[in-house]
Amino acid sequence: MAMNLDNKMVVGISSRALFDLEMENRIFEEKGLQAYLDYQVQHEKDILKPGTAFPLIKALHKLNEGGEPLVEIIIMSKNSADSSLRIFNSIEYYGLDISRAALVGGNKISPYLTAFHTDLFLSANEQDVQEAIDAGIAAGLIWSNNDLNIEPNADIDQIRIAFDGDAVIFSDESEKIYKSEGLAAFSEHEKENAKKPLPEGPFAKLLTTISKVQKHFPEDRMPIRTALVTARNAPAHERVIRTLMAWGVRIDEAFFLGGVQKCDVLQAFGAHIFFDDQAVHMEAASRLVPAARVPYKTEQDQNTAK
């Protein structure tokens, strides 16, 4: 009988997000596709170093321990089958529970995200991430930082995922007011609409899926923990709290920072991944924790949806 992915949290990840393939990517950019393919084949037995998203993927394995698997991790790559042996050799070396892959040989990945019922897609390729967001899939552009000390054998007791609010969990409706009219107008708008739930953003469905996964576990043995880390503060906090209540969604920790630097809070939380829409936050956060930028939907796509 065919495997049903409907009741699992499906995470699609590119090989360059999972492993450190920056040098190989430079070969591709500077010398072309054939040079890249030749290099990968020649070095298929060389084990790759962990990439930025490695800790998250390893941590997600905790959800599959001691019962029915709740998460499915799928390699989604523009590699062809013959250039992917090094990827699978590295997966086996690190003991990662990944057995499925979509290797599209240079074609677009976005059509296959829906086919695999993908809840989250992580990639180091900006075009692939943008196309995923435009297709309505929660997606993050991995922010590579070689200064992160990723220990592949570290024991991870609990997955920790942190999210920004506006333009990530929620839509960018309120953020647009802030950008166009300023902080005072934004605060007044949120105060006036405090009891009106915010529209869903690209990661709303993922947060709901995580909340459903959490219900499989007792509080004292919860393998996954979430945090909202937002620049909002009072009085704009009330609408956020009421929105999450209206959605019936669980957030374990919430930080309303009012402009205070996010990176120190993220380090204290111990995030295995942080999702934010603004590059300015990525620069600081990525030096301390794995981070991924969530792009805005393209204007053309937004206008089509209206």
ChimeraX commands (.cxc) that place a marker at each C-alpha (Angstrom):
marker #1 position 0.00,0.00,0.00 radius 0.5
marker #1 position 1.30,3.48,-0.90 radius 0.5
marker #1 position 2.60,5.65,1.93 radius 0.5
marker #1 position 0.27,8.50,2.93 radius 0.5
marker #1 position 2.00,11.81,3.65 radius 0.5
marker #1 position -1.19,13.68,4.63 radius 0.5
marker #1 position -0.79,12.99,8.35 radius 0.5
marker #1 position 2.93,13.81,8.54 radius 0.5
marker #1 position 4.88,17.02,8.75 radius 0.5
marker #1 position 6.81,16.98,5.47 radius 0.5
marker #1 position 10.06,18.93,5.30 radius 0.5
marker #1 position 11.77,19.36,1.95 radius 0.5
marker #1 position 15.42,20.37,2.08 radius 0.5
marker #1 position 17.99,21.08,-0.58 radius 0.5
marker #1 position 21.38,19.39,-0.42 radius 0.5
marker #1 position 23.12,22.80,-0.03 radius 0.5
marker #1 position 20.97,23.65,3.00 radius 0.5
marker #1 position 21.66,20.29,4.66 radius 0.5
marker #1 position 25.39,20.11,3.85 radius 0.5
marker #1 position 28.20,22.59,3.29 radius 0.5
marker #1 position 28.38,22.71,-0.50 radius 0.5
marker #1 position 29.51,26.31,-0.89 radius 0.5
marker #1 position 32.82,25.39,-2.52 radius 0.5
marker #1 position 31.05,23.03,-4.93 radius 0.5
marker #1 position 28.54,25.75,-5.72 radius 0.5
marker #1 position 31.39,28.10,-6.64 radius 0.5
marker #1 position 32.64,25.46,-9.07 radius 0.5
marker #1 position 29.20,25.44,-10.66 radius 0.5
marker #1 position 29.01,29.25,-10.86 radius 0.5
marker #1 position 32.56,29.74,-12.13 radius 0.5
marker #1 position 33.17,26.67,-14.32 radius 0.5
marker #1 position 29.71,25.45,-15.26 radius 0.5
marker #1 position 27.44,22.49,-14.75 radius 0.5
marker #1 position 29.68,19.79,-16.23 radius 0.5
marker #1 position 32.63,20.75,-14.02 radius 0.5
marker #1 position 30.33,20.56,-10.99 radius 0.5
marker #1 position 28.96,17.15,-12.00 radius 0.5
marker #1 position 32.46,15.80,-12.65 radius 0.5
marker #1 position 33.65,17.01,-9.25 radius 0.5
marker #1 position 30.74,15.44,-7.39 radius 0.5
marker #1 position 31.24,12.09,-9.12 radius 0.5
marker #1 position 35.00,12.13,-8.51 radius 0.5
marker #1 position 34.45,12.91,-4.80 radius 0.5
marker #1 position 31.36,10.77,-4.16 radius 0.5
marker #1 position 33.07,8.99,-1.25 radius 0.5
marker #1 position 34.15,12.24,0.45 radius 0.5
marker #1 position 31.79,12.97,3.34 radius 0.5
marker #1 position 30.33,16.46,3.34 radius 0.5
marker #1 position 30.43,18.74,6.37 radius 0.5
marker #1 position 27.11,19.68,8.01 radius 0.5
marker #1 position 25.37,22.74,6.60 radius 0.5
marker #1 position 23.31,25.44,8.31 radius 0.5
marker #1 position 20.07,23.42,8.43 radius 0.5
marker #1 position 21.75,20.22,9.65 radius 0.5
marker #1 position 20.91,20.76,13.37 radius 0.5
marker #1 position 17.21,21.24,12.59 radius 0.5
marker #1 position 17.01,18.13,10.42 radius 0.5
marker #1 position 18.82,16.05,13.02 radius 0.5
marker #1 position 16.55,17.47,15.74 radius 0.5
marker #1 position 13.41,16.62,13.76 radius 0.5
marker #1 position 14.34,12.95,14.07 radius 0.5
marker #1 position 13.22,13.23,17.70 radius 0.5
marker #1 position 9.63,13.33,16.47 radius 0.5
marker #1 position 9.96,9.82,15.02 radius 0.5
marker #1 position 11.26,8.09,18.12 radius 0.5
marker #1 position 9.17,5.54,19.98 radius 0.5
marker #1 position 6.04,5.50,17.88 radius 0.5
marker #1 position 4.47,6.22,14.53 radius 0.5
marker #1 position 6.73,8.60,12.52 radius 0.5
marker #1 position 5.32,12.13,12.55 radius 0.5
marker #1 position 7.80,13.83,10.22 radius 0.5
marker #1 position 9.10,12.96,6.76 radius 0.5
marker #1 position 12.26,14.62,5.49 radius 0.5
marker #1 position 12.81,14.64,1.73 radius 0.5
marker #1 position 15.88,15.79,-0.21 radius 0.5
marker #1 position 14.67,18.17,-2.93 radius 0.5
marker #1 position 17.51,19.08,-5.21 radius 0.5
marker #1 position 18.31,20.27,-8.72 radius 0.5
marker #1 position 21.02,17.62,-8.77 radius 0.5
marker #1 position 20.64,14.70,-11.14 radius 0.5
marker #1 position 20.68,11.12,-9.89 radius 0.5
marker #1 position 24.28,10.46,-10.96 radius 0.5
marker #1 position 25.60,13.49,-9.06 radius 0.5
marker #1 position 23.70,12.71,-5.85 radius 0.5
marker #1 position 25.62,9.67,-4.58 radius 0.5
marker #1 position 27.85,11.90,-2.44 radius 0.5
marker #1 position 24.73,13.38,-0.80 radius 0.5
marker #1 position 23.32,9.96,0.10 radius 0.5
marker #1 position 26.70,8.70,1.29 radius 0.5
marker #1 position 26.88,11.67,3.66 radius 0.5
marker #1 position 23.29,11.10,4.84 radius 0.5
marker #1 position 24.17,7.51,5.68 radius 0.5
marker #1 position 27.41,8.52,7.39 radius 0.5
marker #1 position 25.60,10.85,9.80 radius 0.5
marker #1 position 22.78,8.37,10.42 radius 0.5
marker #1 position 20.04,10.68,9.16 radius 0.5
marker #1 position 16.64,9.10,8.58 radius 0.5
marker #1 position 16.20,10.32,5.00 radius 0.5
marker #1 position 15.28,7.80,2.33 radius 0.5
marker #1 position 13.25,9.85,-0.15 radius 0.5
marker #1 position 14.40,12.39,-2.71 radius 0.5
marker #1 position 13.22,14.48,-5.61 radius 0.5
marker #1 position 16.19,14.98,-7.94 radius 0.5
marker #1 position 14.91,17.19,-10.74 radius 0.5
marker #1 position 18.06,17.55,-12.87 radius 0.5
marker #1 position 18.00,21.33,-13.17 radius 0.5
marker #1 position 14.23,21.74,-13.50 radius 0.5
marker #1 position 12.05,23.75,-11.15 radius 0.5
marker #1 position 11.45,22.23,-7.73 radius 0.5
marker #1 position 8.24,24.15,-6.90 radius 0.5
marker #1 position 5.81,21.83,-8.78 radius 0.5
marker #1 position 6.97,18.89,-6.68 radius 0.5
marker #1 position 6.46,20.63,-3.35 radius 0.5
marker #1 position 2.71,20.26,-3.67 radius 0.5
marker #1 position 3.07,16.72,-5.01 radius 0.5
marker #1 position 4.90,15.74,-1.81 radius 0.5
marker #1 position 2.47,17.67,0.44 radius 0.5
marker #1 position 5.40,19.76,1.68 radius 0.5
marker #1 position 4.85,21.78,4.88 radius 0.5
marker #1 position 8.29,23.44,4.91 radius 0.5
marker #1 position 10.94,23.89,2.25 radius 0.5
marker #1 position 14.51,24.98,3.06 radius 0.5
marker #1 position 17.03,25.89,0.40 radius 0.5
marker #1 position 20.11,28.02,-0.24 radius 0.5
marker #1 position 18.76,28.94,-3.70 radius 0.5
marker #1 position 16.80,32.20,-3.62 radius 0.5
marker #1 position 14.84,31.51,-6.80 radius 0.5
marker #1 position 13.64,28.12,-5.53 radius 0.5
marker #1 position 12.54,29.64,-2.21 radius 0.5
marker #1 position 10.75,32.53,-3.94 radius 0.5
marker #1 position 8.87,30.14,-6.22 radius 0.5
marker #1 position 7.87,28.04,-3.19 radius 0.5
marker #1 position 6.50,31.11,-1.36 radius 0.5
marker #1 position 4.59,32.16,-4.48 radius 0.5
marker #1 position 3.11,28.64,-4.61 radius 0.5
marker #1 position 1.82,29.02,-1.04 radius 0.5
marker #1 position 4.46,26.80,0.62 radius 0.5
marker #1 position 6.25,27.88,3.81 radius 0.5
marker #1 position 9.86,28.31,2.68 radius 0.5
marker #1 position 13.06,29.82,3.98 radius 0.5
marker #1 position 16.30,30.89,2.32 radius 0.5
marker #1 position 19.06,29.43,4.46 radius 0.5
marker #1 position 21.46,32.14,5.62 radius 0.5
marker #1 position 24.84,30.42,5.47 radius 0.5
marker #1 position 27.44,31.37,8.06 radius 0.5
marker #1 position 30.71,29.49,8.30 radius 0.5
marker #1 position 31.29,30.89,11.80 radius 0.5
marker #1 position 28.52,28.71,13.24 radius 0.5
marker #1 position 30.05,25.80,15.11 radius 0.5
marker #1 position 27.82,22.92,14.00 radius 0.5
marker #1 position 28.58,19.75,15.93 radius 0.5
marker #1 position 27.12,16.80,13.97 radius 0.5
marker #1 position 27.23,14.40,16.94 radius 0.5
marker #1 position 25.63,16.71,19.50 radius 0.5
marker #1 position 22.64,15.22,21.34 radius 0.5
marker #1 position 19.48,17.27,20.83 radius 0.5
marker #1 position 16.81,16.74,23.48 radius 0.5
marker #1 position 14.27,19.21,22.13 radius 0.5
marker #1 position 13.71,20.91,18.76 radius 0.5
marker #1 position 13.52,24.69,19.12 radius 0.5
marker #1 position 12.02,26.76,16.30 radius 0.5
marker #1 position 11.68,30.55,16.45 radius 0.5
marker #1 position 9.54,32.75,14.20 radius 0.5
marker #1 position 9.18,36.44,13.52 radius 0.5
marker #1 position 5.56,37.61,13.45 radius 0.5
marker #1 position 4.60,40.01,10.66 radius 0.5
marker #1 position 5.22,38.71,7.12 radius 0.5
marker #1 position 6.12,35.26,8.55 radius 0.5
marker #1 position 3.40,33.82,10.81 radius 0.5
marker #1 position 1.04,36.70,9.97 radius 0.5
marker #1 position 0.59,38.55,6.70 radius 0.5
marker #1 position 2.55,41.72,5.95 radius 0.5
marker #1 position -0.64,43.84,6.08 radius 0.5
marker #1 position 0.33,45.64,9.30 radius 0.5
marker #1 position 4.02,45.83,8.40 radius 0.5
marker #1 position 3.11,47.77,5.26 radius 0.5
marker #1 position 1.43,50.42,7.45 radius 0.5
marker #1 position 4.58,50.67,9.56 radius 0.5
marker #1 position 6.78,51.06,6.47 radius 0.5
marker #1 position 4.54,53.60,4.73 radius 0.5
marker #1 position 3.16,55.63,7.67 radius 0.5
marker #1 position 5.54,55.04,10.58 radius 0.5
marker #1 position 5.47,53.54,14.06 radius 0.5
marker #1 position 2.75,55.79,15.51 radius 0.5
marker #1 position 0.29,54.91,12.72 radius 0.5
marker #1 position 1.16,51.22,13.03 radius 0.5
marker #1 position 0.60,51.22,16.81 radius 0.5
marker #1 position -2.71,53.05,16.48 radius 0.5
marker #1 position -3.90,50.69,13.74 radius 0.5
marker #1 position -3.07,47.61,15.81 radius 0.5
marker #1 position -4.73,49.10,18.90 radius 0.5
marker #1 position -7.92,49.84,16.97 radius 0.5
marker #1 position -7.92,46.31,15.47 radius 0.5
marker #1 position -6.76,44.47,18.61 radius 0.5
marker #1 position -9.77,42.12,18.59 radius 0.5
marker #1 position -9.60,41.46,14.82 radius 0.5
marker #1 position -7.40,38.42,14.01 radius 0.5
marker #1 position -4.45,39.11,11.75 radius 0.5
marker #1 position -4.53,37.49,8.30 radius 0.5
marker #1 position -2.44,34.35,7.88 radius 0.5
marker #1 position 1.13,34.65,6.64 radius 0.5
marker #1 position 3.24,32.07,4.79 radius 0.5
marker #1 position 4.13,30.15,7.99 radius 0.5
marker #1 position 0.68,30.09,9.61 radius 0.5
marker #1 position -0.13,26.62,8.30 radius 0.5
marker #1 position 3.26,25.26,9.44 radius 0.5
marker #1 position 2.70,26.62,12.93 radius 0.5
marker #1 position -0.69,24.91,13.00 radius 0.5
marker #1 position 0.93,21.65,11.89 radius 0.5
marker #1 position 3.55,21.92,14.63 radius 0.5
marker #1 position 0.80,22.53,17.20 radius 0.5
marker #1 position -0.92,19.32,16.06 radius 0.5
marker #1 position 2.35,17.40,16.40 radius 0.5
marker #1 position 2.80,18.73,19.94 radius 0.5
marker #1 position -0.54,17.25,20.96 radius 0.5
marker #1 position 0.93,13.74,20.53 radius 0.5
marker #1 position 3.23,14.29,23.53 radius 0.5
marker #1 position 2.82,14.97,27.27 radius 0.5
marker #1 position 4.01,18.35,28.53 radius 0.5
marker #1 position 6.93,16.90,30.48 radius 0.5
marker #1 position 8.30,15.09,27.42 radius 0.5
marker #1 position 7.62,17.64,24.70 radius 0.5
marker #1 position 10.21,17.15,21.89 radius 0.5
marker #1 position 9.45,20.41,20.07 radius 0.5
marker #1 position 9.20,23.97,21.37 radius 0.5
marker #1 position 8.31,27.17,19.53 radius 0.5
marker #1 position 8.95,30.86,20.13 radius 0.5
marker #1 position 7.59,34.08,18.66 radius 0.5
marker #1 position 10.35,36.71,18.53 radius 0.5
marker #1 position 8.91,39.97,17.26 radius 0.5
marker #1 position 9.81,43.65,17.24 radius 0.5
marker #1 position 6.24,44.45,18.34 radius 0.5
marker #1 position 5.56,45.72,21.85 radius 0.5
marker #1 position 2.57,47.07,23.76 radius 0.5
marker #1 position -0.04,48.01,22.62 radius 0.5
marker #1 position 0.57,46.05,19.39 radius 0.5
marker #1 position 1.07,42.80,21.33 radius 0.5
marker #1 position -2.64,42.27,22.07 radius 0.5
marker #1 position -3.65,41.60,18.47 radius 0.5
marker #1 position -0.94,38.96,18.12 radius 0.5
marker #1 position -2.04,37.12,21.26 radius 0.5
marker #1 position -5.71,37.24,20.30 radius 0.5
marker #1 position -4.92,36.02,16.79 radius 0.5
marker #1 position -3.09,32.94,18.05 radius 0.5
marker #1 position -5.97,32.25,20.45 radius 0.5
marker #1 position -8.47,32.56,17.60 radius 0.5
marker #1 position -6.45,30.13,15.50 radius 0.5
marker #1 position -6.18,27.68,18.39 radius 0.5
marker #1 position -2.42,27.64,17.89 radius 0.5
marker #1 position 0.16,27.05,20.57 radius 0.5
marker #1 position 3.27,29.21,20.99 radius 0.5
marker #1 position 5.47,28.13,23.90 radius 0.5
marker #1 position 7.40,31.36,24.36 radius 0.5
marker #1 position 6.73,34.90,23.12 radius 0.5
marker #1 position 9.08,37.87,23.12 radius 0.5
marker #1 position 7.77,41.36,22.31 radius 0.5
marker #1 position 11.04,43.21,21.97 radius 0.5
marker #1 position 10.04,46.68,20.79 radius 0.5
marker #1 position 13.24,47.14,18.80 radius 0.5
marker #1 position 15.62,45.33,21.16 radius 0.5
marker #1 position 18.16,43.14,19.32 radius 0.5
marker #1 position 16.71,39.70,18.56 radius 0.5
marker #1 position 19.94,37.70,18.35 radius 0.5
marker #1 position 20.64,37.48,22.10 radius 0.5
marker #1 position 17.11,36.22,22.80 radius 0.5
marker #1 position 17.44,33.64,20.03 radius 0.5
marker #1 position 20.71,32.39,21.47 radius 0.5
marker #1 position 19.18,32.14,24.95 radius 0.5
marker #1 position 16.22,30.24,23.49 radius 0.5
marker #1 position 18.65,27.88,21.73 radius 0.5
marker #1 position 16.95,28.08,18.34 radius 0.5
marker #1 position 17.78,25.36,15.82 radius 0.5
marker #1 position 16.29,27.67,13.19 radius 0.5
marker #1 position 14.93,31.22,13.15 radius 0.5
marker #1 position 12.63,32.52,10.41 radius 0.5
marker #1 position 12.46,36.26,9.67 radius 0.5
marker #1 position 11.57,38.34,6.63 radius 0.5
marker #1 position 14.22,41.05,7.02 radius 0.5
marker #1 position 17.85,40.68,6.02 radius 0.5
marker #1 position 18.95,43.12,8.74 radius 0.5
marker #1 position 17.85,40.62,11.40 radius 0.5
marker #1 position 19.42,37.72,9.50 radius 0.5
marker #1 position 22.90,39.26,9.60 radius 0.5
marker #1 position 22.98,39.41,13.40 radius 0.5
marker #1 position 20.97,36.27,14.17 radius 0.5
marker #1 position 22.87,33.99,11.77 radius 0.5
marker #1 position 26.11,34.58,13.66 radius 0.5
marker #1 position 24.61,32.86,16.71 radius 0.5
marker #1 position 21.88,30.47,15.49 radius 0.5
marker #1 position 20.86,28.90,12.16 radius 0.5
marker #1 position 18.57,31.32,10.35 radius 0.5
marker #1 position 16.46,31.52,7.20 radius 0.5
marker #1 position 14.92,34.50,5.45 radius 0.5
marker #1 position 11.29,34.35,4.35 radius 0.5
marker #1 position 10.80,36.34,1.13 radius 0.5
marker #1 position 7.65,38.30,0.34 radius 0.5
marker #1 position 5.31,37.02,-2.32 radius 0.5
marker #1 position 6.03,38.62,-5.66 radius 0.5
marker #1 position 3.84,41.61,-6.45 radius 0.5
marker #1 position 2.56,39.95,-9.62 radius 0.5
marker #1 position 1.40,36.95,-7.60 radius 0.5
marker #1 position -0.22,39.19,-4.96 radius 0.5
marker #1 position -2.08,41.18,-7.61 radius 0.5
marker #1 position -3.31,38.00,-9.25 radius 0.5
marker #1 position -4.70,36.75,-5.94 radius 0.5
marker #1 position -6.76,39.91,-5.34 radius 0.5
marker link #1:1,2 radius 0.2
marker link #1:2,3 radius 0.2
marker link #1:3,4 radius 0.2
marker link #1:4,5 radius 0.2
marker link #1:5,6 radius 0.2
marker link #1:6,7 radius 0.2
marker link #1:7,8 radius 0.2
marker link #1:8,9 radius 0.2
marker link #1:9,10 radius 0.2
marker link #1:10,11 radius 0.2
marker link #1:11,12 radius 0.2
marker link #1:12,13 radius 0.2
marker link #1:13,14 radius 0.2
marker link #1:14,15 radius 0.2
marker link #1:15,16 radius 0.2
marker link #1:16,17 radius 0.2
marker link #1:17,18 radius 0.2
marker link #1:18,19 radius 0.2
marker link #1:19,20 radius 0.2
marker link #1:20,21 radius 0.2
marker link #1:21,22 radius 0.2
marker link #1:22,23 radius 0.2
marker link #1:23,24 radius 0.2
marker link #1:24,25 radius 0.2
marker link #1:25,26 radius 0.2
marker link #1:26,27 radius 0.2
marker link #1:27,28 radius 0.2
marker link #1:28,29 radius 0.2
marker link #1:29,30 radius 0.2
marker link #1:30,31 radius 0.2
marker link #1:31,32 radius 0.2
marker link #1:32,33 radius 0.2
marker link #1:33,34 radius 0.2
marker link #1:34,35 radius 0.2
marker link #1:35,36 radius 0.2
marker link #1:36,37 radius 0.2
marker link #1:37,38 radius 0.2
marker link #1:38,39 radius 0.2
marker link #1:39,40 radius 0.2
marker link #1:40,41 radius 0.2
marker link #1:41,42 radius 0.2
marker link #1:42,43 radius 0.2
marker link #1:43,44 radius 0.2
marker link #1:44,45 radius 0.2
marker link #1:45,46 radius 0.2
marker link #1:46,47 radius 0.2
marker link #1:47,48 radius 0.2
marker link #1:48,49 radius 0.2
marker link #1:49,50 radius 0.2
marker link #1:50,51 radius 0.2
marker link #1:51,52 radius 0.2
marker link #1:52,53 radius 0.2
marker link #1:53,54 radius 0.2
marker link #1:54,55 radius 0.2
marker link #1:55,56 radius 0.2
marker link #1:56,57 radius 0.2
marker link #1:57,58 radius 0.2
marker link #1:58,59 radius 0.2
marker link #1:59,60 radius 0.2
marker link #1:60,61 radius 0.2
marker link #1:61,62 radius 0.2
marker link #1:62,63 radius 0.2
marker link #1:63,64 radius 0.2
marker link #1:64,65 radius 0.2
marker link #1:65,66 radius 0.2
marker link #1:66,67 radius 0.2
marker link #1:67,68 radius 0.2
marker link #1:68,69 radius 0.2
marker link #1:69,70 radius 0.2
marker link #1:70,71 radius 0.2
marker link #1:71,72 radius 0.2
marker link #1:72,73 radius 0.2
marker link #1:73,74 radius 0.2
marker link #1:74,75 radius 0.2
marker link #1:75,76 radius 0.2
marker link #1:76,77 radius 0.2
marker link #1:77,78 radius 0.2
marker link #1:78,79 radius 0.2
marker link #1:79,80 radius 0.2
marker link #1:80,81 radius 0.2
marker link #1:81,82 radius 0.2
marker link #1:82,83 radius 0.2
marker link #1:83,84 radius 0.2
marker link #1:84,85 radius 0.2
marker link #1:85,86 radius 0.2
marker link #1:86,87 radius 0.2
marker link #1:87,88 radius 0.2
marker link #1:88,89 radius 0.2
marker link #1:89,90 radius 0.2
marker link #1:90,91 radius 0.2
marker link #1:91,92 radius 0.2
marker link #1:92,93 radius 0.2
marker link #1:93,94 radius 0.2
marker link #1:94,95 radius 0.2
marker link #1:95,96 radius 0.2
marker link #1:96,97 radius 0.2
marker link #1:97,98 radius 0.2
marker link #1:98,99 radius 0.2
marker link #1:99,100 radius 0.2
marker link #1:100,101 radius 0.2
marker link #1:101,102 radius 0.2
marker link #1:102,103 radius 0.2
marker link #1:103,104 radius 0.2
marker link #1:104,105 radius 0.2
marker link #1:105,106 radius 0.2
marker link #1:106,107 radius 0.2
marker link #1:107,108 radius 0.2
marker link #1:108,109 radius 0.2
marker link #1:109,110 radius 0.2
marker link #1:110,111 radius 0.2
marker link #1:111,112 radius 0.2
marker link #1:112,113 radius 0.2
marker link #1:113,114 radius 0.2
marker link #1:114,115 radius 0.2
marker link #1:115,116 radius 0.2
marker link #1:116,117 radius 0.2
marker link #1:117,118 radius 0.2
marker link #1:118,119 radius 0.2
marker link #1:119,120 radius 0.2
marker link #1:120,121 radius 0.2
marker link #1:121,122 radius 0.2
marker link #1:122,123 radius 0.2
marker link #1:123,124 radius 0.2
marker link #1:124,125 radius 0.2
marker link #1:125,126 radius 0.2
marker link #1:126,127 radius 0.2
marker link #1:127,128 radius 0.2
marker link #1:128,129 radius 0.2
marker link #1:129,130 radius 0.2
marker link #1:130,131 radius 0.2
marker link #1:131,132 radius 0.2
marker link #1:132,133 radius 0.2
marker link #1:133,134 radius 0.2
marker link #1:134,135 radius 0.2
marker link #1:135,136 radius 0.2
marker link #1:136,137 radius 0.2
marker link #1:137,138 radius 0.2
marker link #1:138,139 radius 0.2
marker link #1:139,140 radius 0.2
marker link #1:140,141 radius 0.2
marker link #1:141,142 radius 0.2
marker link #1:142,143 radius 0.2
marker link #1:143,144 radius 0.2
marker link #1:144,145 radius 0.2
marker link #1:145,146 radius 0.2
marker link #1:146,147 radius 0.2
marker link #1:147,148 radius 0.2
marker link #1:148,149 radius 0.2
marker link #1:149,150 radius 0.2
marker link #1:150,151 radius 0.2
marker link #1:151,152 radius 0.2
marker link #1:152,153 radius 0.2
marker link #1:153,154 radius 0.2
marker link #1:154,155 radius 0.2
marker link #1:155,156 radius 0.2
marker link #1:156,157 radius 0.2
marker link #1:157,158 radius 0.2
marker link #1:158,159 radius 0.2
marker link #1:159,160 radius 0.2
marker link #1:160,161 radius 0.2
marker link #1:161,162 radius 0.2
marker link #1:162,163 radius 0.2
marker link #1:163,164 radius 0.2
marker link #1:164,165 radius 0.2
marker link #1:165,166 radius 0.2
marker link #1:166,167 radius 0.2
marker link #1:167,168 radius 0.2
marker link #1:168,169 radius 0.2
marker link #1:169,170 radius 0.2
marker link #1:170,171 radius 0.2
marker link #1:171,172 radius 0.2
marker link #1:172,173 radius 0.2
marker link #1:173,174 radius 0.2
marker link #1:174,175 radius 0.2
marker link #1:175,176 radius 0.2
marker link #1:176,177 radius 0.2
marker link #1:177,178 radius 0.2
marker link #1:178,179 radius 0.2
marker link #1:179,180 radius 0.2
marker link #1:180,181 radius 0.2
marker link #1:181,182 radius 0.2
marker link #1:182,183 radius 0.2
marker link #1:183,184 radius 0.2
marker link #1:184,185 radius 0.2
marker link #1:185,186 radius 0.2
marker link #1:186,187 radius 0.2
marker link #1:187,188 radius 0.2
marker link #1:188,189 radius 0.2
marker link #1:189,190 radius 0.2
marker link #1:190,191 radius 0.2
marker link #1:191,192 radius 0.2
marker link #1:192,193 radius 0.2
marker link #1:193,194 radius 0.2
marker link #1:194,195 radius 0.2
marker link #1:195,196 radius 0.2
marker link #1:196,197 radius 0.2
marker link #1:197,198 radius 0.2
marker link #1:198,199 radius 0.2
marker link #1:199,200 radius 0.2
marker link #1:200,201 radius 0.2
marker link #1:201,202 radius 0.2
marker link #1:202,203 radius 0.2
marker link #1:203,204 radius 0.2
marker link #1:204,205 radius 0.2
marker link #1:205,206 radius 0.2
marker link #1:206,207 radius 0.2
marker link #1:207,208 radius 0.2
marker link #1:208,209 radius 0.2
marker link #1:209,210 radius 0.2
marker link #1:210,211 radius 0.2
marker link #1:211,212 radius 0.2
marker link #1:212,213 radius 0.2
marker link #1:213,214 radius 0.2
marker link #1:214,215 radius 0.2
marker link #1:215,216 radius 0.2
marker link #1:216,217 radius 0.2
marker link #1:217,218 radius 0.2
marker link #1:218,219 radius 0.2
marker link #1:219,220 radius 0.2
marker link #1:220,221 radius 0.2
marker link #1:221,222 radius 0.2
marker link #1:222,223 radius 0.2
marker link #1:223,224 radius 0.2
marker link #1:224,225 radius 0.2
marker link #1:225,226 radius 0.2
marker link #1:226,227 radius 0.2
marker link #1:227,228 radius 0.2
marker link #1:228,229 radius 0.2
marker link #1:229,230 radius 0.2
marker link #1:230,231 radius 0.2
marker link #1:231,232 radius 0.2
marker link #1:232,233 radius 0.2
marker link #1:233,234 radius 0.2
marker link #1:234,235 radius 0.2
marker link #1:235,236 radius 0.2
marker link #1:236,237 radius 0.2
marker link #1:237,238 radius 0.2
marker link #1:238,239 radius 0.2
marker link #1:239,240 radius 0.2
marker link #1:240,241 radius 0.2
marker link #1:241,242 radius 0.2
marker link #1:242,243 radius 0.2
marker link #1:243,244 radius 0.2
marker link #1:244,245 radius 0.2
marker link #1:245,246 radius 0.2
marker link #1:246,247 radius 0.2
marker link #1:247,248 radius 0.2
marker link #1:248,249 radius 0.2
marker link #1:249,250 radius 0.2
marker link #1:250,251 radius 0.2
marker link #1:251,252 radius 0.2
marker link #1:252,253 radius 0.2
marker link #1:253,254 radius 0.2
marker link #1:254,255 radius 0.2
marker link #1:255,256 radius 0.2
marker link #1:256,257 radius 0.2
marker link #1:257,258 radius 0.2
marker link #1:258,259 radius 0.2
marker link #1:259,260 radius 0.2
marker link #1:260,261 radius 0.2
marker link #1:261,262 radius 0.2
marker link #1:262,263 radius 0.2
marker link #1:263,264 radius 0.2
marker link #1:264,265 radius 0.2
marker link #1:265,266 radius 0.2
marker link #1:266,267 radius 0.2
marker link #1:267,268 radius 0.2
marker link #1:268,269 radius 0.2
marker link #1:269,270 radius 0.2
marker link #1:270,271 radius 0.2
marker link #1:271,272 radius 0.2
marker link #1:272,273 radius 0.2
marker link #1:273,274 radius 0.2
marker link #1:274,275 radius 0.2
marker link #1:275,276 radius 0.2
marker link #1:276,277 radius 0.2
marker link #1:277,278 radius 0.2
marker link #1:278,279 radius 0.2
marker link #1:279,280 radius 0.2
marker link #1:280,281 radius 0.2
marker link #1:281,282 radius 0.2
marker link #1:282,283 radius 0.2
marker link #1:283,284 radius 0.2
marker link #1:284,285 radius 0.2
marker link #1:285,286 radius 0.2
marker link #1:286,287 radius 0.2
marker link #1:287,288 radius 0.2
marker link #1:288,289 radius 0.2
marker link #1:289,290 radius 0.2
marker link #1:290,291 radius 0.2
marker link #1:291,292 radius 0.2
marker link #1:292,293 radius 0.2
marker link #1:293,294 radius 0.2
marker link #1:294,295 radius 0.2
marker link #1:295,296 radius 0.2
marker link #1:296,297 radius 0.2
marker link #1:297,298 radius 0.2
marker link #1:298,299 radius 0.2
marker link #1:299,300 radius 0.2
marker link #1:300,301 radius 0.2
marker link #1:301,302 radius 0.2
marker link #1:302,303 radius 0.2
marker link #1:303,304 radius 0.2
marker link #1:304,305 radius 0.2
marker link #1:305,306 radius 0.2
view
